[in-house]
């Protein structure tokens, strides 16, 4: 069963609904927020879900080149994020001596038919430097 759950609007004049589906019974709106709206700031990535069947039955979520959590399977290098990629709010490269906290949010705003909304699914995070793991990072 699918029905509109949460109405959204962005600063580009777009609006729609986050649609609830049969796979998720939980509330889609953060239950710890007392207000009736929440505002996110950040980059909204292009939609990457394509209905390859043309009938709403076979959706493929194409990965981005690199640098996004939940972009690739866990063991793949493309699932990693390198601290050396850090930029400030103006997009300028900066040096971070370390990281204390990581905020991860879904970077796309899209519905994928019967799959429902696209959301970032994180099952764990590892500091590869501490583990002594070296990966080929993109330059």
C-alpha positions as CSV (number, residue, x, y, z in Angstrom):
1,X,0.0,0.0,0.0
2,X,1.3,3.4,-1.0
3,X,0.0,6.8,0.2
4,X,1.4,10.2,0.6
5,X,3.1,10.6,4.0
6,X,5.2,13.8,4.1
7,X,4.8,16.8,1.9
8,X,8.1,18.5,1.0
9,X,9.2,21.6,-0.9
10,X,12.6,22.9,-1.9
11,X,14.1,26.3,-2.6
12,X,13.9,25.6,-6.4
13,X,10.1,25.7,-6.5
14,X,9.6,21.9,-6.5
15,X,7.3,20.1,-4.2
16,X,5.9,16.6,-3.7
17,X,5.5,13.8,-1.2
18,X,7.7,11.2,0.5
19,X,5.6,8.2,-0.2
20,X,5.2,5.4,2.4
21,X,5.5,1.9,1.1
22,X,4.8,-1.6,2.4
23,X,8.4,-2.3,3.4
24,X,8.6,0.4,6.0
25,X,6.0,0.8,8.8
26,X,8.0,3.3,10.8
27,X,7.3,7.1,10.8
28,X,9.2,8.8,8.0
29,X,9.4,12.1,9.9
30,X,12.0,12.3,12.7
31,X,10.0,11.6,15.9
32,X,12.3,13.7,18.1
33,X,11.4,16.9,16.2
34,X,8.6,18.9,17.9
35,X,8.1,21.4,15.0
36,X,6.0,20.5,12.0
37,X,8.8,21.1,9.6
38,X,12.6,20.6,9.2
39,X,15.0,22.4,7.0
40,X,18.1,20.8,5.4
41,X,21.0,22.7,3.9
42,X,23.4,21.1,1.5
43,X,23.8,19.7,-2.0
44,X,21.0,17.9,-3.7
45,X,22.5,15.4,-6.1
46,X,20.9,14.6,-9.5
47,X,18.4,11.8,-9.5
48,X,20.1,8.6,-10.2
49,X,17.2,6.1,-10.2
50,X,16.1,5.0,-13.6
51,X,13.1,2.8,-14.4
52,X,14.8,0.5,-17.0
53,X,11.6,-1.4,-17.6
54,X,9.6,1.7,-18.5
55,X,6.7,0.1,-16.5
56,X,7.7,1.0,-13.0
57,X,8.8,-2.5,-12.2
58,X,12.7,-2.5,-12.6
59,X,14.5,0.5,-11.0
60,X,18.3,0.8,-11.2
61,X,20.1,3.2,-8.9
62,X,23.3,4.2,-10.8
63,X,26.2,5.1,-8.6
64,X,27.9,8.4,-8.6
65,X,31.6,8.5,-9.5
66,X,32.9,8.6,-5.9
67,X,32.7,10.3,-2.6
68,X,29.3,9.5,-1.3
69,X,28.3,7.2,1.5
70,X,26.2,4.3,0.4
71,X,27.4,4.8,-3.2
72,X,28.8,1.3,-3.6
73,X,28.9,-2.1,-1.8
74,X,30.7,-1.9,1.6
75,X,33.9,-3.7,0.5
76,X,34.4,-1.6,-2.6
77,X,36.9,1.3,-2.6
78,X,34.1,3.6,-4.1
79,X,32.3,3.3,-0.8
80,X,35.0,5.2,1.0
81,X,35.3,8.9,1.8
82,X,38.8,10.4,2.1
83,X,39.4,13.2,4.6
84,X,41.7,14.8,2.0
85,X,38.6,15.6,-0.1
86,X,37.4,18.1,2.5
87,X,36.2,21.5,1.2
88,X,34.8,24.5,3.0
89,X,31.3,26.0,2.3
90,X,32.8,27.8,-0.8
91,X,34.1,24.5,-2.3
92,X,37.7,25.3,-1.5
93,X,40.0,22.5,-0.5
94,X,40.9,22.6,3.2
95,X,43.1,20.5,5.5
96,X,41.5,18.7,8.4
97,X,43.8,17.3,11.1
98,X,41.1,14.8,12.1
99,X,37.4,14.1,12.3
100,X,35.3,14.0,15.5
101,X,31.8,13.7,14.0
102,X,30.4,12.8,10.6
103,X,26.9,13.9,9.5
104,X,25.5,11.7,6.8
105,X,22.2,12.5,5.1
106,X,20.5,11.4,1.9
107,X,21.8,13.5,-1.0
108,X,19.0,12.8,-3.4
109,X,15.4,13.6,-3.3
110,X,13.7,10.9,-5.5
111,X,11.0,8.2,-5.5
112,X,11.8,4.9,-7.1
113,X,8.4,3.4,-7.8
114,X,7.6,0.4,-5.7
115,X,11.0,0.7,-3.9
116,X,9.8,4.0,-2.4
117,X,12.0,6.9,-1.5
118,X,15.8,6.7,-1.9
119,X,17.6,6.9,1.4
120,X,21.1,6.4,2.6
121,X,21.5,3.1,4.4
122,X,24.6,2.9,6.6
123,X,25.5,-0.2,8.6
124,X,28.8,0.9,9.9
125,X,31.8,3.2,9.6
126,X,35.5,2.4,9.9
127,X,38.5,4.6,10.1
128,X,40.7,3.0,7.4
129,X,43.8,5.0,8.6
130,X,43.6,3.4,12.1
131,X,43.0,0.0,10.5
132,X,46.0,0.4,8.2
133,X,44.0,0.0,5.1
134,X,45.1,2.0,2.0
135,X,42.8,2.5,-1.0
136,X,43.3,4.2,-4.3
137,X,41.5,7.5,-3.9
138,X,40.5,9.6,-6.8
139,X,42.4,12.8,-7.4
